[in-house]
């Protein structure tokens, strides 16, 4: 009998506890967040046009306000017809401003006259934080190594697909970049990550980079710790053109 009474008391206690712990009935407003209000940004007339919070890095006319050569001198590239074109031998150009996390829009065009093949055809590059290259290359009916073609994170991640247009046609890159953060020993705490849409098609999906771009050898996680750096456009000897360049800091 004592066991029955003990069991009854235990069951009664459990029922009482469960009744006390009955969850509060949720209401819709209990999960609504009103403040702070989301900031308003006015989009451009088209997806290619700069939104209201963007920094215009090249408007088709004025290059010198935002760009310089590697040594800080006046950039030597050619500006005409609303675009800037690589002038062979004048070297890279880079932004005067420096950035970490950003959304970058840039349009590029390989020469209409096809010269060369593989890496020798319409070659340039966009270096994020001066270290991590998104490859620019004419890969319309022009095969090369897959991790070095247009839309690749050079020598690290090939593009998901080849969406290159014909030579002489304007193409777009929309790049979402998250800069690396570092441990005290110079290794990445979080590596740089990159998403790229080429001509509106996803070609890099939040990929992680192993290290700075290398032409020979394997990129290393150990690099000199750095903060914000510029955007660099490469002089690879081919007359590649660029226009409508804008950036949003994230």
PyMOL commands that set and color helices and strands:
alter all, ss='L'
color gray80, all
select helices_A, chain A and resi 2-20+28-31+118-120+146-148
alter helices_A, ss='H'
color red, helices_A
select strands_A, chain A and resi 55-58+67-69+78-80+83-85+93-95+102-109+124-128+132-136+171-178+181-182+188-190+193-198+201-208+232-233+241-249
alter strands_A, ss='S'
color yellow, strands_A
deselect
rebuild
show_as cartoon
